Amino acid sequence: MFMYSRGLHIVTVRCCSRLMASIAANPPNGLMSDKVDIRATGLERQQPVTLTATVQLTRDAQFRSHAHYVADSSGSVVCSQHAAVGGTFSGVEPMGLFWSLQPSPAQRVKRMIPKDVTKPLEVRLCLYDGHIDTTTPQDSAAEPQASCVVERRFMGDGVRRTVVREGRVRGVLFLPEGEGPFPGVIDMYGSGSNFEHRAALLSSQGFAAFRLLYSNFDDLPKTEAQLDSEYFTEAVDWLSDHPLVQPGGVGVIGTSLGGILALIMGTLTDKVNAIVWLNGITAMLGTTQFSYRGQILPTVGFDVSRVKYTEDGHLNVVDVTDDPTLEPEKCIQVETILCPILFVVGEDDKNWRSDKMAKEAIARMEAHGKTNHQLLTYPGAGHLLEPPYMPHGRVSFHPAAGTDIDFGGETAAHCAAQEDLWPRMITFLRKSRLHSQL
């Protein structure tokens, strides 16, 4: 065995018969949204091999994937050309080793989301002889023939991260490299989620991306039980007036509860120039009191007796929330929103029936003569749509439920949706930005 260095890319090589097996990844350092070319060479013709990927997210959280291949006549495996014949995915999937990463069965952390986006994730790729599964006891002691490390970053070169405490507004601002001004976008996730990875990647695409926090941070409330409109309009005003943000308003992206808030923000201020609604509903949840000028907005109820359980014993809450379309007076007045809205739906969303909500919202807009909407629907995709090549987190801890729930999605279809959605979302935000300046 010997080692050699190629920049940040360390390759370990072991002898394999008369040949010298190696595994390479190009580029060895890139953004999480970048594609990586993975190939193994120096193999015997038609040699069965296993490629694995491992991420040690924290001391107690590890994610692994593996794929079985058969080397071609030149003794090579090229993931962008050759089909995996088994493992955590199958078929020709150039990025399959990344998006099919799975948590260790016993660990609490089920979603591979970093707490510190300033540091890259290290993905260790290994090459093994034969078709094995290194998560099983019989194969866990196998020695790789070769390995390399790939760094996956959320912050591009020159991106700046700043914690924001302006008036009541709290969050994290990511600014691209350069003097600006940049198009501004507010990014929000759902209950109790203070994730920064999407905002960091948006900034790496040239946006001044503000991860707006509204609970469970600093001096903010611990939960979303009480929220008020002034906080969110103040956040829009602050980002719109930022000297490094282009004039003409800002976009808003929201997942789950964040999607609900994004729609409400669009009804409150004309400084919102685009909305991306990701698997939300079209009314405020009964678990949250949202005040507007001293009045509490109507909310939809819920009934925990409608909870179901999957075969694996996880909660399925898709029918817990009442259907707001049956009570139009409780729905957000989307017909008053002036900016373009992109509704994004995973058809296998198990958090709630977001497909029905989106279609009803569009019907309501069209009934008022409004055409400022687009709809993207993804068969087989679940609730938690993330940037491309991030693993599918079907089962994960839900702060409001206090336990793991099933968020839906079939892994291959879900991750294909993520890959398709990302450039469409970026294009939508940029086009909406240009339209607002006309």
C-alpha positions in Angstrom: 0.0 0.0 0.0 1.1 3.6 -0.6 -0.4 7.1 -0.7 0.1 10.0 -2.9 -1.3 13.6 -2.8 -3.0 15.5 -5.5 -3.9 18.9 -4.1 -6.5 18.3 -1.4 -7.3 15.0 -2.9 -5.6 12.1 -1.1 -5.8 8.7 -2.8 -4.9 5.5 -1.1 -3.9 2.6 -3.3 -3.6 -1.2 -2.7 -2.3 -3.7 -5.1 -5.0 -5.8 -6.9 -3.5 -8.8 -8.7 -1.0 -7.3 -11.1 -2.9 -4.1 -11.4 -3.1 -1.0 -9.2 -6.6 -0.1 -8.2 -7.6 3.5 -7.6 -10.7 5.6 -7.1 -10.8 9.3 -8.1 -13.3 12.1 -7.7 -13.3 15.3 -9.8 -13.5 17.9 -8.6 -12.3 16.9 -5.2 -13.6 20.1 -3.7 -16.8 21.8 -4.7 -20.3 23.0 -3.7 -22.9 20.6 -2.5 -24.9 21.5 -5.6 -22.0 20.6 -8.0 -21.8 17.3 -9.8 -18.8 15.0 -9.1 -17.2 12.6 -11.6 -16.4 9.3 -9.7 -14.4 6.6 -11.4 -12.4 3.5 -10.3 -9.6 2.3 -12.5 -6.9 -0.4 -12.5 -9.4 -3.2 -12.0 -9.6 -6.7 -13.6 -12.0 -7.0 -16.5 -15.5 -7.7 -15.3 -14.3 -7.5 -11.7 -17.3 -7.1 -9.3 -16.6 -4.2 -7.0 -18.4 -2.1 -4.4 -18.1 1.7 -4.1 -19.0 3.3 -0.8 -19.5 6.8 0.6 -19.3 7.8 4.3 -20.0 11.1 6.0 -19.3 11.6 9.7 -21.6 14.5 10.3 -21.0 14.6 14.0 -19.4 12.3 16.5 -22.7 10.5 16.9 -24.1 10.8 13.4 -22.8 8.9 10.4 -24.3 8.5 6.9 -23.3 5.7 4.5 -24.2 4.5 1.0 -22.9 1.8 -1.3 -23.3 0.6 -4.9 -22.3 -2.6 -6.7 -20.7 -2.4 -10.1 -18.9 -4.6 -12.6 -15.8 -3.3 -14.2 -15.8 -2.9 -18.0 -13.4 -4.4 -20.5 -10.8 -1.8 -19.7 -11.0 -2.5 -16.0 -12.8 0.7 -15.1 -16.0 1.9 -13.4 -17.3 5.3 -14.4 -20.4 6.3 -12.3 -21.7 8.6 -15.0 -21.7 5.8 -17.6 -22.0 2.5 -15.8 -25.1 1.1 -14.0 -25.1 0.1 -10.4 -26.5 -3.4 -10.1 -27.3 -3.2 -6.4 -26.8 -1.2 -3.2 -28.5 1.9 -1.9 -29.5 2.7 -5.5 -29.4 1.1 -9.0 -28.9 2.2 -12.6 -26.8 4.9 -14.0 -26.7 7.5 -11.3 -23.6 9.8 -11.4 -24.4 11.3 -8.0 -26.1 8.2 -6.4 -23.4 7.7 -3.8 -24.3 11.2 -2.5 -28.0 11.4 -2.6 -28.5 7.8 -1.3 -26.5 8.3 1.9 -28.5 6.8 4.8 -28.2 7.4 8.5 -27.0 4.6 10.7 -30.2 2.8 11.9 -29.8 3.5 15.7 -28.8 7.2 15.5 -31.1 10.0 16.5 -30.0 12.4 13.7 -31.8 11.3 10.5 -31.2 14.4 8.2 -27.7 15.1 6.9 -27.7 18.8 7.5 -24.7 20.6 9.0 -24.8 22.8 12.0 -21.8 24.8 10.8 -22.0 25.7 7.1 -18.6 27.4 7.1 -17.0 24.0 7.2 -17.1 21.5 4.3 -18.6 18.1 4.6 -16.0 15.4 4.0 -17.2 12.4 2.0 -14.9 9.4 2.1 -15.2 7.2 -1.0 -13.9 3.7 -0.9 -13.4 0.9 -3.4 -13.9 -2.8 -2.3 -13.3 -6.0 -4.2 -16.6 -8.0 -4.7 -20.2 -7.1 -3.9 -20.4 -6.4 -0.2 -22.4 -4.3 2.3 -20.0 -2.8 4.8 -22.9 -2.0 7.2 -23.4 -5.7 7.9 -21.3 -7.6 10.5 -19.8 -10.1 8.0 -18.5 -7.3 5.7 -17.7 -4.5 8.2 -14.1 -5.7 8.5 -13.4 -5.6 4.8 -10.4 -3.5 3.7 -10.8 -1.1 0.8 -8.5 -1.4 -2.2 -8.5 2.4 -2.6 -10.1 5.5 -1.1 -10.3 9.2 -1.5 -11.9 12.2 0.2 -14.3 14.7 -1.4 -15.1 18.0 0.2 -18.6 19.3 -0.3 -19.1 23.0 0.6 -22.2 25.1 1.2 -20.4 28.4 1.0 -18.7 29.4 -2.2 -15.4 31.2 -2.4 -15.7 34.6 -0.9 -19.1 34.2 0.6 -19.5 36.1 3.9 -21.7 35.0 6.8 -23.0 37.5 9.3 -25.3 36.9 12.3 -28.0 39.6 12.2 -29.5 41.4 15.2 -31.2 44.5 13.8 -34.1 45.8 15.9 -36.2 42.8 16.5 -35.0 40.9 13.4 -32.8 37.9 13.9 -31.1 35.7 11.4 -28.0 35.0 9.3 -27.1 37.0 6.2 -24.9 35.4 3.5 -23.4 37.8 1.0 -21.6 36.7 -2.2 -18.1 37.8 -3.0 -17.9 41.3 -4.5 -19.2 44.8 -4.0 -22.8 44.1 -5.1 -25.5 45.1 -5.0 -27.0 41.6 -5.2 -30.6 40.3 -5.6 -32.0 39.7 -2.1 -33.9 36.7 -0.9 -35.3 35.6 2.5 -35.1 31.9 3.3 -37.2 30.1 5.9 -37.8 26.6 7.0 -40.4 25.0 9.2 -41.0 24.5 12.9 -37.9 24.8 15.1 -35.5 24.6 12.2 -32.6 27.0 12.1 -30.9 25.5 9.1 -28.6 27.7 7.1 -27.4 25.4 4.3 -29.9 26.6 1.6 -29.2 30.3 2.2 -25.5 29.6 2.0 -25.9 27.8 -1.3 -28.2 30.6 -2.6 -25.5 33.1 -1.8 -23.0 31.0 -3.7 -25.4 31.5 -6.7 -25.1 35.3 -6.4 -27.9 36.2 -4.0 -27.8 38.2 -0.8 -29.6 35.4 1.1 -31.0 36.1 4.5 -31.9 33.1 6.7 -34.7 34.7 8.7 -35.2 33.1 12.1 -38.5 33.4 13.9 -38.1 31.0 16.8 -35.7 29.0 18.9 -32.8 31.4 18.6 -31.2 34.2 20.7 -34.0 36.2 22.3 -36.7 34.9 20.0 -39.6 32.8 21.3 -38.7 29.1 21.8 -41.7 28.0 19.7 -44.0 29.3 17.0 -47.0 29.5 19.3 -47.2 33.3 18.9 -46.0 35.2 15.8 -46.8 38.7 14.6 -46.8 40.3 11.2 -44.7 43.3 12.1 -41.7 41.0 12.7 -41.8 39.7 9.2 -42.5 43.0 7.5 -39.6 44.5 9.5 -37.4 41.7 8.1 -38.5 42.5 4.5 -37.8 46.2 5.1 -34.4 45.6 6.6 -33.2 43.4 3.7 -34.7 45.6 1.0 -32.9 48.6 2.5 -29.6 46.9 2.9 -26.9 48.8 0.9 -25.7 45.6 -0.7 -29.1 44.5 -1.9 -30.5 45.6 -5.2 -33.5 47.9 -5.0 -37.0 46.7 -6.0 -37.8 44.3 -3.3 -36.7 40.8 -2.3 -37.8 37.2 -2.9 -39.0 34.8 -0.2 -38.5 31.1 -0.1 -40.4 29.0 2.5 -40.6 25.3 3.3 -43.5 23.9 5.2 -44.5 26.5 7.9 -42.0 28.8 6.1 -44.1 28.5 3.0 -47.2 29.6 4.9 -45.3 32.6 6.2 -44.0 33.4 2.7 -47.5 33.7 1.4 -48.6 35.8 4.4 -45.6 38.1 3.8 -46.7 38.5 0.2 -50.1 39.8 1.4 -48.5 42.3 3.8 -46.0 44.2 1.7 -45.3 44.9 -2.0 -41.6 44.7 -1.2 -41.8 41.0 -1.8 -41.1 40.5 -5.5 -41.2 36.6 -5.7 -42.4 33.7 -3.5 -41.3 30.1 -3.6 -43.7 28.0 -1.7 -42.4 24.5 -0.9 -44.9 21.9 0.4 -46.8 24.2 2.6 -50.5 24.8 3.2 -52.6 27.9 2.5 -53.8 28.9 6.0 -52.1 29.4 9.3 -51.8 26.4 11.6 -54.0 26.1 14.7 -50.8 25.6 16.7 -49.8 29.2 15.9 -51.4 32.5 16.8 -50.4 35.0 14.1 -51.3 38.6 14.9 -51.9 41.3 12.4 -52.4 44.8 13.7 -53.6 43.4 17.0 -55.9 40.9 15.5 -55.4 37.1 15.4 -55.6 35.6 11.9 -58.0 32.7 11.5 -56.4 29.3 11.8 -57.2 25.8 10.7 -57.7 23.1 13.3 -56.1 19.7 13.7 -57.1 16.4 15.2 -54.4 14.1 16.6 -56.7 11.2 16.6 -56.1 11.1 12.8 -52.5 10.1 13.3 -51.5 6.9 11.5 -48.5 4.7 11.8 -46.3 3.3 9.1 -45.1 -0.3 9.1 -41.9 0.8 10.7 -43.8 2.4 13.6 -43.3 6.1 12.5 -46.0 8.7 12.7 -47.9 9.6 9.5 -49.6 13.0 10.1 -50.8 13.7 6.6 -54.5 13.9 7.7 -54.0 15.5 11.1 -54.5 19.1 9.9 -58.0 20.1 8.8 -58.5 20.9 5.2 -58.4 24.8 4.9 -60.0 24.6 1.4 -63.3 23.7 3.2 -63.2 26.9 5.1 -62.2 29.6 2.5 -62.6 32.4 5.1 -59.6 30.9 6.9 -57.3 30.7 3.8 -54.6 33.2 3.1 -55.8 35.8 0.6 -53.4 34.7 -2.2 -55.4 36.6 -4.7 -54.1 39.9 -3.2 -50.5 39.0 -3.8 -48.9 41.0 -6.6 -45.6 39.1 -7.1 -45.1 35.9 -9.0 -45.5 32.7 -6.9 -43.9 29.4 -7.6 -45.8 26.6 -5.9 -43.7 23.4 -5.5 -45.4 20.1 -4.5 -44.0 16.7 -3.7 -46.9 14.4 -4.5 -45.9 12.0 -1.8 -45.8 14.7 0.9 -46.8 12.9 4.1 -46.8 16.1 6.3 -50.0 17.4 4.7 -51.8 17.4 1.4 -49.8 20.2 -0.2 -50.8 19.1 -3.7 -54.4 19.9 -3.0 -53.5 23.1 -1.2 -51.4 24.5 -4.1 -54.1 23.7 -6.7 -56.8 25.3 -4.6 -54.7 28.4 -4.1 -54.1 28.6 -7.9 -57.9 28.2 -8.6 -58.6 31.0 -6.1 -56.1 33.3 -7.8 -57.5 32.5 -11.3 -61.1 33.1 -10.0 -59.9 36.7 -9.3 -58.2 37.0 -12.7 -54.7 36.5 -11.4 -52.1 34.7 -13.5 -49.0 35.4 -11.5 -48.4 31.7 -10.5 -46.5 28.6 -11.6 -46.9 25.1 -10.3 -44.2 22.4 -10.2 -45.4 18.9 -9.1 -43.0 16.0 -8.5 -44.4 12.4 -8.4 -42.7 10.3 -5.7 -41.3 13.4 -3.9 -41.9 13.9 -0.2 -42.2 16.9 2.1 -38.5 17.8 2.7 -37.2 19.1 -0.6 -33.6 20.2 -0.3 -30.9 21.4 -2.6 -29.5 18.9 -5.1 -27.6 15.8 -4.1 -28.5 16.1 -0.5 -29.8 12.8 0.9 -33.5 12.1 1.2 -34.7 12.6 4.8 -37.9 10.6 4.7 -38.0 9.9 8.5 -36.9 12.7 10.8 -37.5 14.4 14.1 -40.4 16.9 14.1 -40.1 19.5 16.9 -43.9 20.0 17.1 -44.6 16.3 17.3 -41.7 15.6 19.6 -40.8 12.4 17.8 -39.8 11.0 14.4 -42.4 11.3 11.6 -42.6 10.0 8.1 -42.3 13.0 5.7 -42.8 10.8 2.6 -41.0 10.4 -0.7 -39.4 7.6 -2.6 -35.7 8.1 -2.5 -34.8 8.0 -6.2 -37.8 10.1 -7.3 -37.4 12.5 -4.4 -33.7 13.2 -5.1 -34.4 13.5 -8.9 -37.0 16.2 -7.9 -34.4 18.1 -5.9 -31.9 18.1 -8.8 -34.6 19.3 -11.2 -36.0 21.9 -8.8 -32.9 23.8 -7.9 -32.0 25.4 -11.3 -35.7 26.1 -11.9 -36.0 27.9 -8.6 -32.8 30.0 -9.2 -34.1 30.9 -12.7 -37.6 31.9 -11.3 -36.0 34.1 -8.6 -33.8 35.9 -11.2 -36.6 36.4 -13.7 -38.9 37.7 -11.1 -36.2 40.1 -10.0 -35.8 41.4 -13.6 -39.6 41.7 -14.0 -39.9 43.8 -10.8 -37.4 46.3 -12.1 -39.3 46.9 -15.3 
